[in-house]
Amino acid sequence: MYTRSGDTTYLFDVSALGKEIFSAGRLKELLESPSVRKIVIDGRADNDALHHLFGVKMVNAYDLQILHAIRENKHSDLYVKGLSKIMAAASVVPIRDRARVEAIKNKGVRLFAPEKGGSYAVWSERPLQKELLDYCACDVKYLLDIKDKWSDTHYDADVLRLTKQRIDKAVNSIAFRKGPHMSKRDFDLPGPQPFLCNGLDYDFDDRPDSLHDLHFDHFDDDDRSPSLYDHGYSDDSVYGY
């Protein structure tokens, strides 16, 4: 958890402290407080675990992954983006720090990602390795900067509404919260939905007045290139305040 008060990042050791951290430590009160906004990147897996293991569910959460999708407003893009791509799109990491941040992320991934030769078991070791502490801190440090840069009154109500729906669905679903399916966009974008005509996307505001206004010879089938989507897992579920 990152707070601008003192530019401080807090790590809560739930594995070691267990349920006491939510009751005596008042973490449940904080996460469920309607007056404290929680800035998250895809809180589905976190809330699924919090709810079923500790009876906790975030209230007043704001999902930057949803904000990014709304800002892009690409109805044809069926995939959400992970933290690294969102940070890059927002350009919130100073140029002088980018190489250091990338190195921190790469070191952490190599320790716990099986496909990189790591093991998830490292998260159970105590004390945690410094590389993992740095990895966690790096994840939350820039979330508030992203929100400050992108947040807008035109977006906020939809982001809050869709975040709540997303969390509610996550805690009530039996679907596994890890895997490639998590990269698919699981919410509808606000506003008019596009319709397809001969494979072309049209927004409702751009609908032709008649069929004569449609030019189907815009390109040949052989000229069409497949759409490229982000198939990265969207499991960067970290949060800041």
N, C-alpha and C positions, 0 to 999 in steps of 0.2 A: 504494500500500500504506500503510495507516494502522496505527500502533502507539501504545498508550497510554503507552509509555515516552517521556516528554518531549512527549506530545501532538503527535506528528510524523507527517506524511504524506510518503512517498517516491514519486517518479515515476521509473520506469525507462524510458529511451529505447531501446527495442528496435530501432526503425528505424535509429537512428544507430550503436548498438553491436553489433547483430547477434548472432551465436551466442556471441561472447565473453562476453556478459553472463550467459549460462547456465553457462558452464564456468569461466572465470577469475573472473567475478563471483559464482559459486556460487549463482546464482538457481535453477538446476535442483535443486541440493541442498536448497534451502529449500522449493521447491514440492512436491518429492517426499518430503520428510521425514515419516515417520509420527508423529513426536513434536511437530510443529508443526501446529496446526489452522488451516486456511484458511477464513475466513468469506466466502461468496460470495453473490451474487444471480444465479442462473441462469448457471452456469459452462460451458454447452454450447459457445457460440461461442468463448470464450477457449480452452478445452481442445482444441477442434477445430483451432484455429490453432497452439497450442503444440505439439500432438502432431505434426502433419503438417509444420510448418515447422522445428521445433527438437527433435523427439523427446522432448518433455516432457509429463508428465501429472500433474495434481494428485493428491496422496495425502492422506488425512485431511481432506477438504473437507466443509464444512457449509453447505448451501444454504438461505438464509433464505426463498427463494421456496417451497420445499418445506415448511419449518416453518410458514409462513403458511397454506398450503393444509391442512395437517394440523390446525392449531388451528381453522380455520374449519369443517373437517369437513363441507363441503357437497358431497356426491357428485354432485348435479345440476349443480354449477357446473363446466363443462368447461374453464374458462380460468384461467390463472395470472395473477398481478398483477405489475406492474412495480415498480421501486424507489420511485417517487414515491408510489404508493398504499400500499405497504407501510410507508414512513416515516410517512405520514399516519395509518395505522391504529395504528401503535405509539406515536405522539405523542412521538417522541424528540427532535424539534427544539424547543428552547425557544421560547416564544411571541415573545420579543423578537427572535429570529433568523429567524423564518419568512419574513418579507418579504424579507430579505436573501438567504436561501437560494433562494427562488423566483426572485429576480431573477438570481442567478448561473446557475441552471439555464436560464432563458429566454435569457440572453445567449449561453450556449454552444450551445444548440440552434439559434439563429438563424444561427450561424456555419457549422455543418457539415451541418445537415439540408436536403436539397434542397427539400423541401416547404415550408420556411420561408425559402427564398431563399438558403440556404447551399450549401456544397460540402464533400464529404469530403476534398478536396485540402488543406484547411487543416491537417489532421493531419500532412501531410508537410512543412509549412513549418518552418524553423528560424531563429530560436528560435520556439517555440510562443507564440501570443498569450496574454497573461495571463488573458483570459477563459476560455480552454480549460484552463489550469492550474488555475484556481479551480474550473471545472466538474468536473475529475477529482478534485480534493481533496474537494469537497463530496460526491461520490458515495460515497466510502469512509469518511468521517468518522464516520458514525452506525451503521455495520454492527454494531460490537461492542455498542453500546447496545441495538440491536434484539434481539440474541441474549441479552444479559443480562436483558432485560425478558420475553422470551417463552420462552426455553429451559427445558426441564423434563426430568427423568429419564424421564418417560413418553413424551416425544417424541424424545429425542436418538438413540436406537438406530435408530429408523425413519428419521430425517432423514439420518443418516450412511449407512445402507444404500441408501436411495433416491438420495442424491447420488452415491454410487459407481456405481450402476447407470446413472444418467443420464449421467454423464461417459463411462463405458465405451461406452454406446450412441452418444454423440455422436461419439467418435473413430473408431468402427467403421462408422458409417453414411455413405451417399453423399448424404444429404439436405442441401440448402443450408441453412446456419445463419442465414439472415436471411429476414424476411418474415412475413406474417400467421400462417402455420402455427405459428410459434414461440410464439404466445400460447395455443395449445391445451395443456391439461394432458397431459403425456406420461408420467404415472406414476399408479398406482392408490393411492388413499388407504388407509391401514391400517384394519383392523377389518372388521366385517360390511359387505357391499355391499348397497345398497338394491335393492328390486325395484319394478317399476311395476305398478300395478293400475288400469286405467281412467284412466291418465294421472297418477295420484297416486303420490308417492314414499313408500315405507315402509321404515324400517330393519328389519332382522331382529328386533331386540328389540321392535319395535312391531307385529309381524304380528298380525292379528286371529285369534281362536280359530276362527272359522268365517266363511263368506261372509255369514252373517246380520249379522255385526258391521260389514260394510262399508256405508257410506252413500253410494251413488253420486249422490244428489241434493244433494250438498254444494254444488255450484254448476252452473250451466248452461254449456254450451259458449260461449255468447256472452259470459259473464262472465269468461272466462279471459283473462288478460293474458299476452303473450309474456314469457318470461324475458329479462332483460337481463344480458348478460355483458360482461366487460371485454375489448374487442377490441384493447387497446393492445399494441403489440409488446413482448415481454419480452426486450429486448436490452440491458438494463442490467446487463451482465456485468462487474462490478467486484468487487474483493475487498479484505479487510483482515485483519489478524492481531491 
